[in-house]
Amino acid sequence: MSQLFEVHPDNPQPRLLKQAAQILHSGGVAAVPTDSSYALACHIDDKAAAERLRRIRQVDDRHHLTLLCRDLSELATYARVDNRQYRLLKLGTPGPFTFILEATKEVPRRLSHPSRRTIGLRVPAHRVLQLLLEELGQPLIATTLIPAGETEPLNEAHEIRERYQKQLQAVVDAGACPMQPTTVIDLSSEEPVLVRQGRGDPAALGL
């Protein structure tokens, strides 16, 4: 049975975030709110949890998982970033952008794209998630919580818990999310490439 943590969206209770972080630390997969939609998330260093996350979402190793980072300095630990890329990242973080970048050795090979050695990274602008990441002290591996065979992400924590109570160890309920996917920008080649238009406005990055 998954544990439901009902937290205040602006002033989440530290005790509840600590409990949720402990579940993630011990290998749990959780549903967490973001500034785009609810996401499935697990600890970066837990191979078994990452495999369970892929099974729940029913995606293979070619599906880009995203690292949710606290800030730009943490992001730079997991991706190779030059000055040009850094300027764009600074404009788009925190916010509803996912950036595809060349992964560093800090990223386990099983998490990066099998043929390209790239990883999706983002710094979410969601207070509850930011505080959870702070409590955890490390990034989370995440993917949008879209049920297999469906096209829209789930947005109601009680429904998420009901549908996945045997597969998830925790659901962090901070109310509804915007229900728009992130804008995905590929920065792994010479020129930035808009992969998906979502909630983030590419014009904010000068694209």
Salt bridges, closest charged atoms under 4 A:
GLU6 OE2 - HIS158 NE2 3.13
ASP35 OD1 - ARG122 NH2 2.07
GLU74 OE2 - ARG70 NH2 2.72
GLU102 OE2 - ARG80 NE 3.15
GLU135 OE2 - LYS18 NZ 3.79
GLU150 OE2 - ARG163 NH2 2.63
GLU159 OE2 - ARG163 NH1 3.26
ASP173 OD2 - HIS158 NE2 3.90
ASP186 OD2 - ARG116 NH2 2.99
